[in-house]
Amino acid sequence: MAHLSNIGAQSHDNPCHNKDTEAIQQPRLTIDSFGIDISLRSIATGVTFDESVTPENEQTEKKKKKKKKKKKKKKEEEEKNKQSCIRLQKIRTICYHNIAYFSCEFLFFLKEEEEAEAEEEEEEEEEEEEEEEEEEEEEEEEEEEEEEEEEEESFFVHANEI
């Protein structure tokens, strides 16, 4: 492992040193879970290795991401449910107001109908009373005429007797 640190030291003396090969020239001296020298892998591939990302960490990170996604979806669903509940409540309130309004309108309509019927009945009663009065007047006139005729007859009968 000491020879790798020498590679890094030599690179500073190397006139061909550039920024693109900096990862290759300054390798890390760590070993992963498989026993492979990560610094050698990074030298060979030119890719540096993030020590925080191991197969175990990747799985836990994936699980965390899934949990975060589930929590986010759950929050979104809860928010949608809240919004739909609010919308339903508004609709329900509007319906109740409409029902109350139309119920009142219907009650007013029924009241007006009853009043109209009552007025018609009163008019009919007045007409009947007028008709009865007319009939009574006609009967009285007929009776008076009959009485006059009887008086005339009795007058003539009385006059004939005299």
Backbone hydrogen bonds in HBPLUS format (Angstrom, degrees):
<---DONOR---> <-ACCEPTOR-->    atom                        ^
c    i                          cat <-CA-CA->   ^        H-A-AA   ^      H-
h    n   atom  resd res      DA  || num        DHA   H-A  angle D-A-AA Bond
n    s   type  num  typ     dist DA aas  dist angle  dist       angle   num
A0004-LEU N   A0001-MET O   3.16 MM   3  5.51 139.9  2.33 103.5 113.4     1
A0006-ASN N   A0002-ALA O   3.25 MM   4  6.59 144.3  2.39 142.6 152.6     2
A0007-ILE N   A0003-HIS O   3.14 MM   4  6.47 134.2  2.36 134.2 145.7     3
A0007-ILE N   A0004-LEU O   2.99 MM   3  5.00 125.2  2.30  93.5 108.0     4
A0008-GLY N   A0004-LEU O   3.25 MM   4  6.67 157.4  2.30 151.0 154.5     5
A0009-ALA N   A0005-SER O   3.09 MM   4  6.35 154.0  2.16 141.0 148.4     6
A0010-GLN N   A0006-ASN O   2.76 MM   4  5.93 152.4  1.84 146.9 154.6     7
A0011-SER N   A0007-ILE O   2.99 MM   4  6.18 143.3  2.13 144.7 153.9     8
A0013-ASP N   A0010-GLN O   2.93 MM   3  5.20 130.0  2.18 102.5 116.5     9
A0014-ASN N   A0010-GLN O   2.97 MM   4  6.18 124.0  2.30 140.4 156.6    10
A0017-HIS N   A0014-ASN O   3.38 MM   3  5.63 158.7  2.43 112.6 113.4    11
A0022-GLU N   A0019-LYS O   3.25 MM   3  5.10 165.2  2.27 106.0 107.3    12
A0025-GLN N   A0021-THR O   2.96 MM   4  6.17 148.6  2.06 148.4 157.9    13
A0026-GLN N   A0022-GLU O   2.94 MM   4  6.05 132.0  2.17 146.3 157.2    14
A0038-ILE N   A0030-THR O   2.93 MM   8  5.73 146.0  2.04 147.7 157.8    15
A0032-ASP N   A0036-ILE O   3.22 MM   4  5.81 158.3  2.27 154.3 153.7    16
A0035-GLY N   A0032-ASP O   3.04 MM   3  5.49 164.5  2.07 116.4 120.7    17
A0040-LEU N   A0037-ASP O   3.10 MM   3  5.43 125.3  2.41 101.9 114.9    18
A0041-ARG N   A0037-ASP O   3.14 MM   4  6.56 152.8  2.22 145.6 153.7    19
A0042-SER N   A0038-ILE O   2.85 MM   4  6.14 161.4  1.89 155.4 159.9    20
A0043-ILE N   A0039-SER O   2.93 MM   4  6.11 143.6  2.07 136.9 147.3    21
A0044-ALA N   A0040-LEU O   2.86 MM   4  6.08 156.4  1.91 147.3 153.5    22
A0045-THR N   A0041-ARG O   2.83 MM   4  6.02 159.3  1.87 154.3 159.8    23
A0046-GLY N   A0042-SER O   2.73 MM   4  5.07 141.1  1.88 129.2 139.6    24
A0053-VAL N   A0050-ASP O   3.12 MM   3  5.65 156.2  2.18 112.4 119.4    25
A0058-GLU N   A0054-THR O   2.69 MM   4  5.86 156.7  1.74 162.0 169.0    26
A0059-GLN N   A0055-PRO O   3.18 MM   4  6.38 157.8  2.24 141.3 145.7    27
A0060-THR N   A0056-GLU O   3.05 MM   4  6.39 164.0  2.08 151.1 155.5    28
A0061-GLU N   A0057-ASN O   2.75 MM   4  5.90 154.3  1.81 148.1 156.2    29
A0062-LYS N   A0058-GLU O   2.80 MM   4  6.02 154.9  1.86 147.6 154.7    30
A0063-LYS N   A0059-GLN O   2.85 MM   4  6.13 158.0  1.90 148.9 155.1    31
A0064-LYS N   A0060-THR O   2.81 MM   4  6.04 154.5  1.87 144.8 152.3    32
A0065-LYS N   A0061-GLU O   2.78 MM   4  6.02 158.3  1.82 149.2 155.4    33
A0066-LYS N   A0062-LYS O   2.83 MM   4  6.09 158.1  1.88 149.2 155.2    34
A0067-LYS N   A0063-LYS O   2.83 MM   4  6.07 158.0  1.88 147.9 154.3    35
A0068-LYS N   A0064-LYS O   2.77 MM   4  6.03 156.3  1.82 149.1 156.1    36
A0069-LYS N   A0065-LYS O   2.80 MM   4  6.05 157.7  1.85 149.2 155.5    37
A0070-LYS N   A0066-LYS O   2.78 MM   4  6.03 159.5  1.82 150.1 156.1    38
A0071-LYS N   A0067-LYS O   2.79 MM   4  6.00 161.5  1.82 150.4 155.7    39
A0072-LYS N   A0068-LYS O   2.77 MM   4  5.96 156.9  1.82 147.5 154.7    40
A0073-LYS N   A0069-LYS O   2.76 MM   4  5.99 162.0  1.79 151.8 156.8    41
A0074-LYS N   A0070-LYS O   2.76 MM   4  5.93 157.7  1.81 147.9 155.1    42
A0075-LYS N   A0071-LYS O   2.79 MM   4  6.02 157.4  1.84 148.2 154.3    43
A0076-GLU N   A0072-LYS O   2.84 MM   4  6.08 158.5  1.89 148.2 154.6    44
A0077-GLU N   A0073-LYS O   2.79 MM   4  6.04 158.4  1.83 151.1 157.0    45
A0078-GLU N   A0074-LYS O   2.83 MM   4  6.04 158.3  1.87 148.4 154.8    46
A0079-GLU N   A0075-LYS O   2.83 MM   4  6.04 155.5  1.89 148.0 154.9    47
A0080-LYS N   A0076-GLU O   2.81 MM   4  6.09 156.8  1.86 147.6 154.5    48
A0081-ASN N   A0077-GLU O   2.76 MM   4  6.00 158.5  1.81 149.6 156.0    49
A0082-LYS N   A0078-GLU O   2.80 MM   4  6.05 154.8  1.87 146.7 153.8    50
A0083-GLN N   A0079-GLU O   2.86 MM   4  6.11 163.1  1.89 150.6 155.1    51
A0084-SER N   A0080-LYS O   2.77 MM   4  6.02 159.6  1.81 151.7 157.9    52
A0085-CYS N   A0081-ASN O   2.78 MM   4  5.94 152.7  1.85 146.0 154.1    53
A0086-ILE N   A0082-LYS O   2.83 MM   4  6.09 154.8  1.90 148.2 155.5    54
A0087-ARG N   A0083-GLN O   2.85 MM   4  6.12 159.3  1.89 148.3 154.2    55
A0088-LEU N   A0084-SER O   2.79 MM   4  5.98 160.9  1.82 147.8 153.4    56
A0089-GLN N   A0085-CYS O   2.81 MM   4  5.98 155.2  1.87 146.2 153.3    57
A0090-LYS N   A0086-ILE O   2.90 MM   4  6.17 155.3  1.97 147.9 154.6    58
A0091-ILE N   A0087-ARG O   2.86 MM   4  6.14 161.6  1.90 152.1 157.4    59
A0092-ARG N   A0088-LEU O   2.74 MM   4  5.91 160.7  1.77 150.1 156.0    60
A0093-THR N   A0089-GLN O   2.84 MM   4  6.02 156.9  1.89 146.0 152.3    61
A0094-ILE N   A0090-LYS O   2.88 MM   4  6.14 161.6  1.92 150.4 155.4    62
A0095-CYS N   A0091-ILE O   2.80 MM   4  6.05 158.3  1.84 150.8 157.4    63
A0096-TYR N   A0092-ARG O   2.82 MM   4  6.09 160.7  1.86 151.0 156.2    64
A0097-HIS N   A0093-THR O   2.88 MM   4  6.13 159.6  1.92 150.8 156.6    65
A0098-ASN N   A0094-ILE O   2.79 MM   4  6.03 157.6  1.84 149.1 156.0    66
A0099-ILE N   A0095-CYS O   2.71 MM   4  5.94 161.5  1.74 154.2 159.7    67
A0100-ALA N   A0096-TYR O   2.83 MM   4  6.01 163.9  1.86 147.9 152.8    68
A0101-TYR N   A0097-HIS O   2.76 MM   4  5.93 161.0  1.79 148.7 154.8    69
A0102-PHE N   A0098-ASN O   2.76 MM   4  5.94 175.0  1.77 156.9 158.3    70
A0103-SER N   A0099-ILE O   2.74 MM   4  5.80 146.9  1.85 145.1 155.4    71
A0104-CYS N   A0100-ALA O   2.90 MM   4  6.10 159.1  1.94 147.6 152.8    72
A0105-GLU N   A0101-TYR O   2.82 MM   4  6.13 159.1  1.87 149.4 156.2    73
A0106-PHE N   A0102-PHE O   2.77 MM   4  5.87 153.9  1.84 140.7 148.1    74
A0107-LEU N   A0103-SER O   2.82 MM   4  6.08 157.7  1.87 148.3 154.6    75
A0108-PHE N   A0104-CYS O   2.82 MM   4  6.09 158.6  1.86 152.7 158.6    76
A0109-PHE N   A0105-GLU O   2.82 MM   4  6.05 153.1  1.89 144.6 152.9    77
A0110-LEU N   A0106-PHE O   2.79 MM   4  6.11 159.7  1.83 152.6 157.6    78
A0111-LYS N   A0107-LEU O   2.86 MM   4  6.08 157.1  1.91 146.9 153.7    79
A0112-GLU N   A0108-PHE O   2.83 MM   4  6.07 161.0  1.86 151.0 156.0    80
A0113-GLU N   A0109-PHE O   2.85 MM   4  6.09 154.8  1.92 148.7 156.3    81
A0114-GLU N   A0110-LEU O   2.83 MM   4  6.10 159.9  1.87 151.2 156.3    82
A0115-GLU N   A0111-LYS O   2.87 MM   4  6.12 160.5  1.91 150.9 156.5    83
A0116-ALA N   A0112-GLU O   2.82 MM   4  6.02 155.6  1.88 146.8 154.0    84
A0117-GLU N   A0113-GLU O   2.84 MM   4  6.09 158.8  1.88 151.3 157.1    85
A0118-ALA N   A0114-GLU O   2.79 MM   4  6.01 156.8  1.84 148.2 155.4    86
A0119-GLU N   A0115-GLU O   2.87 MM   4  6.11 157.3  1.92 148.6 154.5    87
A0120-GLU N   A0116-ALA O   2.92 MM   4  6.17 157.5  1.97 147.7 154.0    88
A0121-GLU N   A0117-GLU O   2.85 MM   4  6.11 159.5  1.90 151.4 156.9    89
A0122-GLU N   A0118-ALA O   2.91 MM   4  6.16 158.3  1.95 148.3 154.4    90
A0123-GLU N   A0119-GLU O   2.85 MM   4  6.11 158.5  1.90 150.0 156.1    91
A0124-GLU N   A0120-GLU O   2.82 MM   4  6.07 158.2  1.87 150.8 157.0    92
A0125-GLU N   A0121-GLU O   2.78 MM   4  6.03 159.8  1.82 151.3 157.1    93
A0126-GLU N   A0122-GLU O   2.84 MM   4  6.08 159.3  1.88 149.9 155.7    94
A0127-GLU N   A0123-GLU O   2.87 MM   4  6.10 157.5  1.92 148.5 154.9    95
A0128-GLU N   A0124-GLU O   2.80 MM   4  6.06 160.2  1.84 151.2 156.9    96
A0129-GLU N   A0125-GLU O   2.81 MM   4  6.06 159.4  1.85 150.5 156.5    97
A0130-GLU N   A0126-GLU O   2.85 MM   4  6.08 157.8  1.89 148.3 154.7    98
A0131-GLU N   A0127-GLU O   2.80 MM   4  6.06 158.8  1.84 150.8 157.1    99
A0132-GLU N   A0128-GLU O   2.76 MM   4  6.02 158.8  1.81 150.7 157.0   100
A0133-GLU N   A0129-GLU O   2.80 MM   4  6.04 158.9  1.85 149.1 155.2   101
A0134-GLU N   A0130-GLU O   2.80 MM   4  6.05 157.5  1.85 148.9 155.5   102
A0135-GLU N   A0131-GLU O   2.79 MM   4  6.05 158.1  1.83 150.2 156.5   103
A0136-GLU N   A0132-GLU O   2.74 MM   4  6.00 158.7  1.79 150.4 156.9   104
A0137-GLU N   A0133-GLU O   2.78 MM   4  6.00 158.7  1.82 149.1 155.2   105
A0138-GLU N   A0134-GLU O   2.79 MM   4  6.04 156.5  1.84 147.6 154.5   106
A0139-GLU N   A0135-GLU O   2.74 MM   4  6.01 156.2  1.80 148.7 156.0   107
A0140-GLU N   A0136-GLU O   2.76 MM   4  6.00 159.5  1.80 150.7 156.7   108
A0141-GLU N   A0137-GLU O   2.80 MM   4  6.04 157.3  1.85 147.7 154.3   109
A0142-GLU N   A0138-GLU O   2.80 MM   4  6.05 158.2  1.85 148.0 154.3   110
A0143-GLU N   A0139-GLU O   2.74 MM   4  6.00 157.4  1.79 149.8 156.7   111
A0144-GLU N   A0140-GLU O   2.74 MM   4  5.99 158.2  1.78 149.2 155.7   112
A0145-GLU N   A0141-GLU O   2.77 MM   4  6.01 157.7  1.82 148.8 155.4   113
A0146-GLU N   A0142-GLU O   2.79 MM   4  6.02 157.3  1.84 148.4 155.1   114
A0147-GLU N   A0143-GLU O   2.73 MM   4  5.97 156.4  1.78 148.4 155.8   115
A0148-GLU N   A0144-GLU O   2.77 MM   4  6.00 156.2  1.82 148.1 154.9   116
A0149-GLU N   A0145-GLU O   2.79 MM   4  6.02 157.2  1.84 147.6 154.4   117
A0150-GLU N   A0146-GLU O   2.70 MM   4  5.95 155.9  1.76 147.4 155.1   118
A0151-GLU N   A0147-GLU O   2.72 MM   4  5.96 153.1  1.79 145.5 153.8   119
A0152-GLU N   A0148-GLU O   2.71 MM   4  5.96 155.9  1.77 147.2 154.5   120
A0153-GLU N   A0149-GLU O   2.70 MM   4  5.91 162.1  1.73 149.6 155.3   121
A0154-SER N   A0150-GLU O   2.60 MM   4  5.78 157.3  1.65 144.8 152.8   122
A0155-PHE N   A0151-GLU O   2.60 MM   4  5.74 141.8  1.74 139.0 151.1   123
A0156-PHE N   A0152-GLU O   2.65 MM   4  5.94 162.5  1.68 152.1 156.7   124
A0157-VAL N   A0153-GLU O   2.62 MM   4  5.82 158.5  1.66 149.0 156.4   125
A0158-HIS N   A0154-SER O   2.72 MM   4  5.73 151.4  1.80 135.3 144.4   126
A0159-ALA N   A0155-PHE O   2.57 MM   4  5.75 149.2  1.66 145.2 155.5   127
A0160-ASN N   A0156-PHE O   2.76 MM   4  5.87 152.9  1.83 146.2 153.0   128
A0161-GLU N   A0157-VAL O   3.06 MM   4  6.20 143.6  2.20 136.5 146.2   129
A0162-ILE N   A0158-HIS O   3.13 MM   4  6.40 142.4  2.28 138.0 147.5   130
